[in-house]
């Protein structure tokens, strides 16, 4: 039995480890699409992001891809271009996790795959298959 009385919420560092493990489990073909993608973990989206995404609260956004995906012609980096980045937002993910019946690792994998996948032009079915292959 887990001793819940002594457990703490996963820290930003713990989330980075979860994200790295989730990424490492993804199929090689998918990771090849992600070359150069930077994965960042923050507690919440910043005010500018919340406004741009139309969020009412900081808990509305679990993750975000920023950059130019393959579907938008971003196969090669241009001078002065920021790298493609995925943000995972720890507190909204934890809040979502508390209300649903998914493991935290599965949820982090889901957000990571969907943030990368949508911007690389993958269908929902493609992303489901990628997630399934990760476990």
N, C-alpha and C positions, 0 to 999 in steps of 0.2 A: 504494500500500500504506500502511495506517495505521501510524504509528510508536507502537506500543503501549508502548514503553519509557518514553515521556515523558508518557503520559496519566495523569490522576488520576481517582478516582471522582467522580461528580457531587456537588457540595456541596448543602446545603439551598437555597441561592440558585438553583443550577442546576435543582433539582427544582421550585422555584416557577415558573421560566420554562417548564419542561416542562409543568407543570400548567396554566399560563395559556394556553399554545399548544394543549394538548389541549382545554381548555374552549372556546377560540375556534373550533376546528374543528367542534364539535358543531352539529347542526342547530338552526336558530333556534327551532323549536317546542319542542325539549327545553330549550334555554337559557331560554326563557320560563317553564318550570316551576321554574327554579332561581333566580328573582329573589330576591335577598337572601341566598342561600347563600354562606357564607364558606368558602374553601378554605384549609386550613392544612397545612403540611409540617413534620413533626417527624422526628427520627431513629428513635424508638421510641414505642410507646404508654406512657403512665405506668402506675404500679403499680395504681392504682385501675381503670383501663380494662382492664388485663390480667386482674385478678381478676373484674371484672364480665363479661368476655367468656369467661372460663374458659380463658385462654391458659396453656400450660405454659412457653413461652419467649417472649421479646420478638419473635421472628421469626415467630410464629404469625399475626399480624394485618398485612395489607398496607394496609388502610384502614378507615375507620369513618365512618358518618353519625350525627350526634347532632342531635336536634331533633324537630320534629313535621312529618312530610311531608304532602303533599296527601291521601294515602290515609287519614291519621289526622285530617283536619280542620284542617290547619295552613296554610290558604290566607291567613289574616290573622294578623298579629302581635298578641299580647296584651301589655299593659303588664307590664313586668318579665320578659318572656320573652327568653331568649337567642336569638340568630339561629340558624337551621339552619346546621350546620357539617359539612364533610367534612374528615377528616384523612387525609393520605397519609403513610405511614411509610417513609421513605427507605431505611433499612438492610434491612428485610424485603423491600422491593420489589427492591433491588439483589441480594439473596441469591436471590430467586426468578428474577430475570432471568438470573443466572449459570448457573442450572440448566436453563433452557428456551430454546427457539428463537424467541423473540419479540424485536422491537426494544424498546428501553426506552420510546420514545414510545408504541408500541402498548400496552404494559403499563400505563403511567400512565393512558392513556385508558381502558383496560378497568376499572381499579380505580375511577377517577373516575365513569364511567358506572354501574357496578354499585352503588357506594355511594349515589349519588343515586337511581338507578332503583328499587332495591328499596324504598326508603322512600317513593317516590312512587307505589308500586303498579304498576310496570311489569313485564311478563312478561319472562322470559329472551329470548324471541323479539324483543320490542320493543327490548330492550337490545342484542341482536346487530345489529339493523337500524340503531340509532343509532351504534354503533361503526363499522359498515361505511360509513355515510354520512360519517363523520369522516375517512376516508382515501381 
